[in-house]
């Protein structure tokens, strides 16, 4: 059963006040809040078995190594990853995409093409532009429509035997659009191209099955799904991970080092140079335990109710426009009120204790497409309530009255 009172009680931050008002936290797409169960795991690590992993024979090091590797297995199970060494710990999605973009330089040459969707976060654009600069490959864009959906007919036309790689997010952080990634993956594979899916925004809402998707690379950030910042994963098919050269050199990622030659460690360590975010990795596993105990089916249907309720209420406000799809999307609402700058609305909402994001959401091409400087983005999580949405709606009405 979905017990919202119990769930809210798990998140200590939801009890605080901001500017003298109860916090209403609607910036979940930027980062989610952390339940006590996950905070406890972090504290337990530093209080009881803080030690560097993989290298020590002493007990603390072994305990830390075991906990870290158990977390890797939890992540493996959660995303139905075939082999635990296909889970590479990274500092997050940005790091994971840079790892692949950096390594792909070995497989791309002048005249090759890579396809990016128009709906991307900057972290799934800029690393590929850098790759293209390095290799002379061409970056082509899968365009979007005003409905916030990718133009799939053009995507199919853009694919050719020159296409080496397609990268796209599973869910858009700016609009909440859920992209047809299975269609993208299957079509790309038919022309021999690999596919990287940025799962940063999908992972808090949708339990992806990477084997069923048959995706080559999938990226996740723990902090968007009740885990800590500074940790995430790259899933890669074993074949690809074996082919890609290492990203960073250093300790942990080597087999043998001499001044003449270095050989690299096996997967996953080849891509895990240096001391990782150990507590973060272990807490990522605990965050998945927490979310799975709530249940992804229950989370999706509860968030969808919140989304429908908020969409209806917000659209009743004069001059308010929502960008992108209105339904069939993740629980993100990006909006503006005619004649008012999004930043001004966000500032007034903050005075009322309501946290929303304003600006371009690291997706400037989407804002350029709509010819706007940015939007106000309210993004909902399973610990939010309809009462909080009422507070938002009243806040937006108040902001409109004050600013117009
Ligand atoms: N892609 C998407 C779709 C995102 O929403 C984000 C975070 N806003 C990122 C990538 C980058 O994630 P991180 O900052 O955790 O590396």
Boltz pocket constraint, residues with backbone or C-beta under 6 A from the ligand:
constraints:
  - pocket:
      binder: B
      contacts: [[A, 29], [A, 30], [A, 91], [A, 92], [A, 93], [A, 94], [A, 95], [A, 121], [A, 123], [A, 124], [A, 169], [A, 171], [A, 172], [A, 173], [A, 198], [A, 200], [A, 201], [A, 221], [A, 361], [A, 362]]
      max_distance: 6.0
